[in-house]
Amino acid sequence: MGHHFLHQDRRRYDPRKLPRLVQSALTLLLVTFAGLTCLIGWWADSSGISTASVLYRAILLEVMLVFILGMVARLLLLRFLIFPLHHKANYDDLTDLMRPGSFWDQAESVIEQAAADGVAVAFAFLDIDDFKQVNDTYGHASGDAVLKTFGQLLAQNARSTDILGRLGGEEFGWLMLGADDRDASEAVSRVLEICQSLCVGSIQGFTFSAGVTSKRPDGNKVPRAWDLARRADEGLYQAKADGKARIVVSQPPDMVGA
């Protein structure tokens, strides 16, 4: 029996709710302030405290509440507006993997860190096979379900130090820190095996082809992310030519930046 994945959208917050939330928080604090002010006035009247003292206490209380309100508003802005907008700008809506620009920037940073640590990096270029046929046969909604499922599957099988991105329509990049050709090939093979047996709606399994390459930093010379990707793309092209649904390892020449 094939694997079945339940597709549940990550809960997304609507920024339009923000003004209403801020208004509610402000109203609550103002009502609280008014109530406490009345309480202070009653306490001052019953204790014989001067009006000036009551005023000073009320002002101090107002300052404290305004500070609290500012903190609450800041948290609401971060939670419901800034973070969602930042995520939307850097991550693909469908697969929740990095967009190309963010992916390449992050990949360069990871490779530089790998060079500093003296560890290898591996790059896998993956392309879903016959994706146009999937869209033509089952419809674009099913095609989107395949892309989404594939993105989830990659995320589930990647390590926390890996970088994943959707680089094109059905093309994906996977950068693995501290991995060689064998490590990367085994990781990609596990994903391919699952894809071949899982069910996505009416689609009974799908495949992808992949090119894999790796590079260990040589002294102070650092491999470039795009050089790794280009070499892996050559392996991907060969995998497609050899019949698809396979992984080809490209042994790189000296792919180092100046």
N, C-alpha and C positions, 0 to 999 in steps of 0.2 A: 504494500500500500504506500502511495506517495505521501510526502509531507504536505500538510495543509497549514497555511499561515493565515491567521486572522488579521485583517487589515483594519487597524483602528487609527484614525487620525489623532495626532498629538493635539491636545487641547490648545487652541489658539485664543488669545485674549484680544478682544476688540478694543482698539484705542479710543473708539467713540464713547466707551463707557467711562473714560477718565474724568471728564468734567462732572459727570453725575456723582462719581465717587468722591471727588474733591469737595463738591458742594455738600454732600452728605457728611463728610468729615468736618467741614467748617461749621455746618449747622449744629452738629453734635457738640463741638467744642464751645460754640457760642452759648448754646443752651446750658452747658455745664458751667461756663463762666458766669452766666446770669444767675444761675442757682447758687453757686458758691458766693457770689457777691451779696446776694440777699441773705445768705446764711451768715456771712461776716457782719453785715449790717445789723442783723438781729442779735448776734453775739455781742457786738460793740454796744448796742443800745441797752442790752440787759446787763452789761458789765460796766457801763459808765465810761467807756473809752472814747477819746476825742474823735471828731469827724476826720481830722487830718490823718490820724493813725489808720482809720478805716480806708481812706483814700490811698494811702501808701500801700497798704496790704492789697487793695484791689488792683493797683497798677502793677505791683510785683506779680500777682496772680495772672494778670493779663499777659505780661511779658513771658511768663512761663508757658502759658497756653499757646501763644503765638509761636514760640520756639517749637513746641510739640507739634503744632499744626504744620510748620515748615518741614519738620522731619517726616511727618506722615505724607505730605504732598510729594516730597522728594522720593520716598519709597514707592509711592504710587506711580510717579513718572518713570522711574527706573523699571518697575515691574511690568507696567502695562503699555509703555510707549517706547522708551529707549532700548531696552533689551529686545523686544519683538522686532523693532525696526533694524537693529544691528544684525539680528539673526536672519531676517529676510534679505538683507543686503549681501550677506556672505554665504548663505546656504540655499540650495535649490528647494523650491516649494514642494516638488513632487517626491524627491528621494530623500530629502533632508541631508544630503551630502554637500560638501563645499562646492561653490561655484568656481569656474576656472580661475578667475583672478585671485580669489582667496586661496585656492589650492596651490597655485604656483608660488605665491608669496610664502605660504606656510612651508611648502616643500623646500624652498631655498633655505629657510631658517633651520629646518630639521637637518638638512645635509651639512650645513655649516657646523651645527652641533655635533654631528657624526664625525666630521673631520677633526674637530677639537678633541673628541673622545677616542679617535683612532678606530672607529668601528665601521663596518660596511653598511651600505644602504642598497636596497633592492627596489626596483620599479616594475610594476605590472600594468600593462595596457590591456584593457578588456573591452570586448565589443560583442553585444548580443547578436547571435546569428539570425539571419533572415527576419529581422525585426519589421521590415516593410511588409513582409508576407503576413506577419502576425496582425498588423494594423488592417491590412486589406481583407483578411479572412475573418477576424473576430471583432474588428472595430477598434477605434482609437481608445475607447475606455478600457478595453482589455489590454491594449498596448501600454497604457499608463499604469495599469495594475501590475504588469510585468516589470516595468521600470521601478515602481515603488517597492515591490517585493525584492527585486534584485538589490536595490539600495539597502533595504533592511537586512538582507542576508549578508552583504558585505560588512555592514556595521557590526553584526553579530559575530562575525568570524575574524574581525580585525582586533589588534591589540590597542591598548590605550595610547601607545606611542605612534601608531600608524596614522597616515594621512590619506583620507578618501575624498574623491571628488568626482562629480559628473562633468566630464570635459566636453561632451557633445550630446547629440540626441540620444544615442544608445551606447556611447563610449564613456568609459570610466577609468580613472587612474587610482592606483593603490601604491603608496610609497611606504616601505617597511624599514624602519630603523633597526640596525643590528641584525640584518638578515642577508643571506647569500642566495645564490641561484636555487639551491635545493630547498631552503626554507620557504622562499617565495613560491616556488612551484608546488610544494606540498600544500601551502595555504590556499592557493588558487584552485588546486585540484579538488580540495574538500568542497569548495563552493560549487565547482562544476558538477560534482557528483550529486549534491543536493538539488541543484537546478534541474538535472535530468529526471529526477523522480518526483519533484513537488508538483502540486496542482495549483494553478492560478485561475480561478473561475472555470471556464470551459477548456482551458489550455492544459493539456496533460504533459507537463514538462517542457522545458526549453533549454537551449544550450548557448554557450558563448565561446568565443575564441580569445586567446590571450598570448601576448608576448611578454617575456620576463627577462630582465637583465639585472646585474648588480655590479657594484663597484666599491672597492675599499680605497679610502683616501691614500694618496701617495705623497708622504711628506707634508709640505705646506700647500700642495695642490689639491684643490677641492673640485669634485665633479659637479657639473651643473645639472639642475633638474631637467632642463629641456634636452640636454644631451642624453641623459638616461632615458627620457621619454621617447626620443627619436630612435634610439637603439631598440627599445622595447617594441616600438611601432613596427620595426622591420620584422621582428619575431611574430607580431600579430598578423602582418601581411602574409608571412609564410604559413602561419596556422590556417588562415583562410584558404590559401592556395592548396594546402594539403588535405582539405576536406572539412574544415571547421570542427567545432567541438573538441578542440585540443589546445595544448599549451606548448609553445616553442620558446626555448631559452636561447637568447642571443648572447654570445660571448663577446664582450666589448673590447675594442682596441683601447688605446690610452685616451679615454674621454675625460680629459681634465681641462679645467679652465686656466686661463693665464694667471 
